[in-house]
Amino acid sequence: MRLSLTGILLTAVVSCFAQKKYTLSGSITDQATGEQLIGATVKILELPSVYTAANNYGYYVLLVPEGSYTVIITYVGFQTETLKVCLKEDQHLNISMTPGTEMKEVVVHAANADVGSPQMGLEKISMAQINAIPVMMGEKDILKTITLLPGIKSSGESNTGFYVRGGGSDQNLILLDEATVYNASHLYGFFSIFNTDAIKEISVLKGGIPAEYGGRLSSVVNVSMQEGNNQNFGVQGGIGLISSRLKLEGPLQKGKGSFMLSARRTYFDLFLKASADSSIRGSSLYFYDLNGKANYHFNDKNAVYISGYLGKDVLGLKDNFGTNWGNTTGTLRFNHLFSSRLFANTSLIYSNYKYTIESLSAASDFKATTKITDLNFKEDVQFTFDDAHTFKFGLNVLHHAITPGNISVSLSSVTTIEKRYGYESALYASDSWRPTSKLNLLYGLRLSSMLLRGPGTFKTYDAEGNSLTSDTYSSGANVKSYLNLEPRFSASYLLSTGSSLKLSYHRNTQNIHLLSNTNGGTPTDIYVMSSTNIKPEINDEISAGYFRSFRENNYEFSAELYYKQLQNQIDYKNGAELIANQDVESQLLYGSGRAYGLELFLKKKYGRFNGWLGYTLSKTERKFNEINDGNYFPASYDRRHDFSIAGIYKFNKSWTFSATFLYGTGNAVTYPTGKYNVGGLTTFSYSARNGYRMPATHRLDIGATLEGKAHRKYHSSWTFGVYNVYGNDNPYAITFRDSETLPNTTEAVQTSIFPDPMPSVTWNFKF
Amino acid sequence: MHLFHRQNLSILINRSKLTVCCIAVALLAAACDKVVDLDLETGTDQLVIEGNLTDENGLQYVKLSKSTAFANTNTYAAVSGAIVTLTDDSNKTYDLQETVAGTYVMEGYAGISGHTYTLQVGVEGKTYTAASSLPQKIWIEALAAKNRSIANTNNQQEITVSYHDPSVTVNQYNFLMYVNGVQVKSIFAYNDQLNDGNYITATLMQDDIDILSGDTVIVEMQCVDQAMYTYWHTLMQQDESNGTGVSSADPPNNISPTALGYFSAHTSERKVIIVP
């Protein structure tokens, strides 16, 4: 009896192993446009532990035993698809989903794949939500909207700069179709360079960064451009308060390939002509963005994508000076399926950021230019080994060329700060492993290298900034190299079908550093590579979290704790000269940092009413021997409390209302503690760095969208908004000066840039 | 003609940022400035040493005072009874006499270019030392007025100063400006890093006092050493960043042990222009 039972068990085990598994794979697309849906979830109803998400190229693969199954595909903003599949061999199944949100309040959704995924710190906002959320002047902005999420802080009032979990604004890797964007802002940070018309998807990794990403310490912001409708031609656009937009898209060959072209330009210039100030009247002030993308699918196995971005800000003050800056990116990608289990992507990427300031005065003649140009080759491979293991591996070779400053004055003298060249390379491998149906692991290694190369003269400096050694290298000679091994690990354990615990550790390094002693978006930002003086920045981060979905997966709750330790951080000496300085590395201080916090997030994903509530409790500190007697001090963007609500309510077929509210502790700042008089001027004395707080910031914004009557060929809508509804005077800066009213005294003055409610209106059309 | 300074570049960048803010705000809203009450530490009053030694034969003085809390009036207690001496390169020491409380002077003395001077202040049981080199003298070639280039609503003028920067040597300049006898609350510290050896016309950009036709403007040019340039330049940067950038801190100076202020050996030349 006992023997036979063992026999049965044995047979069962053997038959289980012997049972042949087949792949079910393909791409997931939007039925209406043919756009690939990144991150759409594919599940098998009968096998709760079998599910996956489409990768960055919209490709999914599942390994399933022979049998008949119900496949459920879900994606936010799309109707859930349910398909019956009879699997007897490897099957290629392309799935197209129908856009539309359900009007019913509660809909049964498949269990949440995010809860079971070992990935932590991943935030996504759908474009539908971004389009509904009110923003300043009606310019939809993905970067401003992500700062409403816990752990991501805006660098200032209506500014697109952001800090993630206590990291600097240069520690965010911002990718537009895989190309690095160095300055993601227009007009000194008031607007981001991402024209929402052209954007398909944005995701932010604020922790648990997997091995395929590297080069920045704090976050990865992954922005994907739309591919264009491969079914029908379309034109859409909008006319707003400050800018107009126009997008063209259509099939190159129906169902096989498509293109998208999108443009946006502001028209501040028109208003300038009305100014009473003669110097403003003849001036220029505008920015524009051009996005383009095309793709072609040769067959189910091969596809090619080409995309590009060009944006520029132009600001010229008549007879005075002109300045312009902008990014250019280009990406050529080739997707190939060696087999249903082996997916490869090859990318060739170009990225450039350039800044110029020149005199427009007849009496003088100077022009200063800084730029950074990257050429990047990237190979990423995804291999589905079996139903428990998915491997990813790849390599990346990135060449930087940096012109820190090229200054010509008249015809006679040109001052050139030496150009710098270097390679950042990386090799990585990771395994997504599901040892049991409850435990998911994602672990990997990234080997990153930095190689600084000649030509040029490279100096080392002592603590006072005097040059110690000076060595000249010829073209192509190796000046300095660094090699770093970066372990990445995350795990999730399912407590029940709708709840999990997650844990992650990762080390990141950064070899390109932004030098800027202003808060956020100055276009003169100077980039330097790791060198004999500057060591790679290192971040070790651990995080732990509890994730839960409930009410039929309509709600999602998460609590994440993080702690990060930063090494080789950069600050500046008093009076540092960063612009056009050959010896800029002599102006730097090196120290460490730490940041920790708790992030709570409650999200309602579906239904007529959706939105989220976020709260962050955090502390961010820096430590430099030369500052604050070597003690820890709060980083300027240290924010103890940060709270945000975003709500979107679809009232009826015509009207959608939205509102956001945010509250944040003020920035840490240094205020004077005393004053004295030297050189005939009142001068202030200071104590501890960042020992004071600016007043807290809070603001309510509201918006409404009115959909026009549906025409057969034509559709239009109005978007209305009010920024800072109750007119709170949020502090932009606090300055100190001799009093203008009371002689012989001093006063503190708070500047608020948008103290009054600011309405906006935009008209959008599509046909 | 070279009108270009790195300092002007950073000013332009700051101004352009402000211009954008102003325009954006003027079109759609109104920025507001309001005086706010802040609860600032009172701290302990610190010793302030302000020592000047010029190349002009006459009265050289050192002022000793105490800093005061931000909330107090701008009156600074004089520090009396100090022993103040000046030593030159050849180890010759001069005593400075306290005439008015806190002001220590020596008469009929002129510093010489190329010489290094050491100031010693003995006060409250401590001895403070500061050394400064008196640089080569550069003369003002011309002062001129032109229409203000930014935010000009009322034909405001701005003053340019021209001088010939000598090549090879590193030179630093500090300018002071007075409009109808009132000192402009701005710091103008320049060096020759991007225009070494050129004939330079620098615009003294400021928005403290509107300069109009008929005003009398005095410009004092000082050639200062590296340490004093860093001192003035740091204050200038903090002033220009308008509270949005550079972290404020006491500027590095040449006094040891730590005290506020400076000792500056510099050349001095004043020129007057009546704005046409």
Contacts between the chains, C-beta under 8 A, distances in Angstrom:
chain1	res1	chain2	res2	distance
A	137	B	28	6.6
A	156	B	244	7.9
A	187	B	20	5.5
A	187	B	24	7.2
A	188	B	17	4.9
A	188	B	20	5.5
A	188	B	21	7.6
A	190	B	20	7.5
A	190	B	24	6.5
A	241	B	28	7.5
A	268	B	23	6.6
A	268	B	24	7.6
A	268	B	27	7.1
A	271	B	23	7.7
A	271	B	27	5.1
A	272	B	23	6.9
A	275	B	26	7.8
A	276	B	153	7.0
A	277	B	151	6.6
A	277	B	152	6.8
A	277	B	153	5.5
A	278	B	152	6.7
A	279	B	149	6.6
A	279	B	150	6.4
A	279	B	151	6.9
A	279	B	152	5.1
A	280	B	23	6.9
A	285	B	20	6.9
A	285	B	23	6.1
A	315	B	16	5.8
A	315	B	19	7.5
A	315	B	20	6.6
A	317	B	16	7.2
A	317	B	19	6.5
A	317	B	149	7.2
A	317	B	150	6.4
A	319	B	149	6.5
A	320	B	149	4.3
A	320	B	150	6.3
A	321	B	12	5.3
A	321	B	16	7.2
A	323	B	12	7.8
A	323	B	13	7.6
A	323	B	16	5.8
A	357	B	9	6.8
A	357	B	12	6.6
A	357	B	13	6.9
A	357	B	16	7.9
A	359	B	3	7.3
A	359	B	4	7.3
A	361	B	3	7.2
A	361	B	149	7.0
A	363	B	1	6.6
A	363	B	3	6.2
A	363	B	146	7.9
A	363	B	201	7.8
A	364	B	1	6.6
A	364	B	2	7.2
A	364	B	3	3.4
A	364	B	4	6.3
A	364	B	201	7.8
A	366	B	3	7.6
A	366	B	4	4.3
A	368	B	9	6.4
A	407	B	4	8.0
A	407	B	194	6.0
A	409	B	2	5.7
A	409	B	4	4.9
A	409	B	194	6.9
A	409	B	195	6.3
A	409	B	198	7.7
A	410	B	1	7.3
A	410	B	2	6.4
A	412	B	198	7.5
A	413	B	2	7.9
A	413	B	195	7.1
A	413	B	198	6.9
A	415	B	194	5.2
A	517	B	241	7.7
A	517	B	245	5.5
A	517	B	246	4.9
A	517	B	247	7.9
A	518	B	241	6.6
A	518	B	244	6.3
A	518	B	245	3.6
A	518	B	246	7.5
A	519	B	244	5.5
A	519	B	245	6.2
A	522	B	13	6.6
A	522	B	17	6.9
A	523	B	13	8.0
A	524	B	13	5.4
A	572	B	246	7.7
A	573	B	252	7.9
A	574	B	230	8.0
A	574	B	234	5.1
A	574	B	249	5.3
A	574	B	250	7.9
A	574	B	251	6.0
A	574	B	252	5.3
A	575	B	230	5.2
A	575	B	231	7.9
A	575	B	233	5.2
A	575	B	234	3.2
A	575	B	237	6.0
A	575	B	251	6.3
A	575	B	252	6.9
A	577	B	6	6.9
A	577	B	193	8.0
A	577	B	233	7.6
A	579	B	6	6.1
A	579	B	9	6.0
A	579	B	10	5.7
A	579	B	13	7.8
A	580	B	6	5.5
A	580	B	9	7.0
A	580	B	193	7.7
A	580	B	194	6.1
A	581	B	6	8.0
A	581	B	193	7.5
A	636	B	247	7.3
A	669	B	243	7.7
A	670	B	247	5.5
A	670	B	248	4.7
A	670	B	249	6.8
A	671	B	38	6.4
A	671	B	40	5.7
A	671	B	70	8.0
A	671	B	248	8.0
A	672	B	40	6.9
A	672	B	70	5.4
A	672	B	248	7.2
A	673	B	40	6.1
A	673	B	41	4.6
A	673	B	42	7.3
A	673	B	43	4.1
A	673	B	69	7.4
A	673	B	70	6.7
A	674	B	42	8.0
A	674	B	43	5.4
A	674	B	45	6.9
A	674	B	46	6.7
A	674	B	67	4.2
A	674	B	68	6.2
A	674	B	69	5.9
A	674	B	70	6.3
A	675	B	67	6.2
A	675	B	68	6.3
A	675	B	69	7.9
A	675	B	70	5.8
A	675	B	74	7.0
A	676	B	46	7.7
A	676	B	48	4.4
A	676	B	65	6.7
A	676	B	66	7.8
A	676	B	67	4.0
A	676	B	68	7.4
A	676	B	76	6.0
A	676	B	260	5.6
A	676	B	261	7.3
A	677	B	48	7.7
A	677	B	50	7.9
A	677	B	65	7.4
A	677	B	74	7.0
A	677	B	76	5.9
A	678	B	48	6.9
A	678	B	50	4.9
A	678	B	260	7.7
A	678	B	261	5.4
A	678	B	262	6.7
A	679	B	50	7.6
A	679	B	176	7.2
A	679	B	187	7.7
A	679	B	232	7.7
A	680	B	176	7.1
A	680	B	183	4.7
A	681	B	183	7.3
A	681	B	185	5.8
A	681	B	187	7.3
A	682	B	74	6.0
A	682	B	185	7.7
A	683	B	235	6.6
A	683	B	260	8.0
A	684	B	70	7.3
A	684	B	248	7.2
A	685	B	43	7.8
A	685	B	46	6.4
A	685	B	67	5.4
A	685	B	250	5.7
A	685	B	260	5.8
A	686	B	248	5.4
A	686	B	249	5.3
A	686	B	250	5.7
A	687	B	41	6.6
A	687	B	43	6.2
A	689	B	247	6.1
A	689	B	249	6.9
A	690	B	247	7.1
A	692	B	38	7.6
A	692	B	40	7.7
A	695	B	36	7.9
A	729	B	32	6.6
A	729	B	34	6.9
A	732	B	31	7.8
A	732	B	244	7.2
A	733	B	242	5.8
A	733	B	243	3.8
A	733	B	244	4.8
A	734	B	36	7.0
A	734	B	38	7.5
A	734	B	243	5.5
A	735	B	242	5.9
A	735	B	243	4.3
A	736	B	70	7.4
A	737	B	185	7.9
A	738	B	74	7.3
A	738	B	185	6.8
A	739	B	35	8.0
A	744	B	73	5.1
A	744	B	74	4.9
A	744	B	75	7.3
A	745	B	73	5.5
A	745	B	74	6.5
A	746	B	70	6.2
A	746	B	74	6.6
A	747	B	35	5.0
A	748	B	35	6.9
A	748	B	36	5.3
A	748	B	37	7.5
A	748	B	38	4.9
A	748	B	70	8.0
A	749	B	33	5.3
A	749	B	34	7.0
A	749	B	35	5.7
A	749	B	36	7.1
A	750	B	33	7.1
A	750	B	34	5.6
A	750	B	35	7.8
A	750	B	36	4.6
A	751	B	31	6.4
A	751	B	32	7.4
A	751	B	33	5.3
A	751	B	242	7.9
A	751	B	243	7.7
A	752	B	31	6.5
A	752	B	32	5.3
A	752	B	34	7.7
A	753	B	21	5.9
A	753	B	25	5.9
A	753	B	29	7.8
A	753	B	31	4.8
A	754	B	25	7.4
A	754	B	29	5.3
A	754	B	31	7.6
A	755	B	29	7.2
A	755	B	30	7.2
A	755	B	31	7.0
A	755	B	32	4.7
A	756	B	29	5.1
A	756	B	30	6.3
A	758	B	28	5.7
A	758	B	29	5.0
